[in-house]
Amino acid sequence: MGAIEIKVNTASLQSAVEDILRDYGDVVYEATAEGIKAAEKVLIKNLKAASPSIKNPPKGYVKKNFAKNWKGKTSRDKLRRYVGNTTIVTDKKGNEIPLSNILEYSTTRGKPFIKKTHEASIDEMARAVVETIKKEV
């Protein structure tokens, strides 16, 4: 942000400061939202790299290449993102189940990696958020 020229009198000083802080808050909010997007990209990149290859796909495996199916989704407030995998399989009854749930939580076919990858990515995601905010503000 550049220098702001302000002309106020004593009576309007509080109002002027409130307006400036509100404008600055909006800039910080938008910069933080962009930073969260950058963090999402970091996590998706790391999840793709950590995704197990599926040599013997389970019955009902619908979408190919599990690692490429990581996607992010924005919540209503823009300061929260959800990352998930769109690969699904079907159970014996034909119900669709996210393959990521099977890999992360199954006691027979599980190969947990999502939580570990998320935790290992936190520092890198935080750096992405801070760098983006510094560029924007």
N, C-alpha and C positions, 0 to 999 in steps of 0.2 A: 504494500500500500504506500502511496506517496504522501507528501505532506498535505494536511487538510487545513484549509483556511477557514477560520471561524470568527464571526463577528457577533458577539452577544453582549448584553448588558447584565448586570448583577441579577436582575429578576429572572432572566431566561437562562442563566448558566446551568442550573440543574436539568432543565428540559433539553438543552443542547447536548450536555454530557450523556444523558440517557439515550438520545437519538444516535449519537456516535457509537456508544457501546452496543446498541441494538444492531446497527449496521455492521459493526465489527463481528458481533456474534453470528450474524447471518453468514458472513464470509468464512468464519471458522467452522461453522456447521457444514457448509458446502465442501470446504476443504477436507474436513474429517470424513464426510461421505465418500469423497474421491479416494481418500486414504484407505478406507475400508474396502473399496473395490480393488485397490492394489494388493491389499492383504489377501483378499479372496483369490486373486490370480496366483499369488505365491503358494497358497495352500493347494489349489488345483494342480499346479505344476508338480508339487511334491507328492501329492496323492497319485498322480499319473506315474511318476517315477517309482513309487513304492508298490504299485498295484501288482499282485501276483499274476503270472501268465496262467492261462487256463488251458492246460494240456488235455485234460479229460473233462469237457464241460458237463455239468449236471444235465439230466434229462429235462427238457423243457427250456433249455437255454435259448432265448429269443434274439437278443441283440449281440452282435459280434463285437469283439475287442473291448473288454471291460475297462481297460485303462483310458480309452478315449472318451468314455461316457461320463466323466465328471463334469458337473454343471453347477453354476451358482445361481442363486435367486435372491432378489432384494425383498426385504420386509417393508412394511408401510412407512416406517420412520427413517429409512435410508441409512441408519447407523447400525444396522444388523444385517448380515448376509447369511444365507444358508447354502451349504455345499453338500451335494449328494451325487449318487451315481444312478443313472437311469437304466442300467442293465437289470433285466428281470428274468426269472425262471418260474416255472409252474410246479406246484406240488402234485401229488398223486390225484388229488381231487380237481386239478385244473386251476387252482387259485394262484394268482401271481404273487411272487415274493421277490423283493429286491435282493439281488445277488450279494450286494454289500452286507446285508444283514446276515446272510448265511456265512460269508467269509469272516465276519467280525465276531459273531456270537455262537455259531454252531459248535456243538461239542464233538461232532464226528467229522465234519468237513471244514471246520474253521481254520482260518489262517489270519488271525487278527493283525491288522496293520493300521487301521484308520485312526484310532485313538493315539497310538504311538507316533504316527506321522504328524497328526495335529499338534501334539505336545512338542515334538521336535521342531516344528515350524514356527512356534510362537515368537521367538526372537526375530526371525527373518520377517514375519508378518508385521511385528511392531515397528521394525526399521522402515518397512515400506510405508506404513501409515505416517510416521514422523517425517520421512523424506517428502512425501506428497504434501503434507500440511505446510512444511517449510517452503515448498515451491509456490503454493497457492496464496499464502498469507503474507 
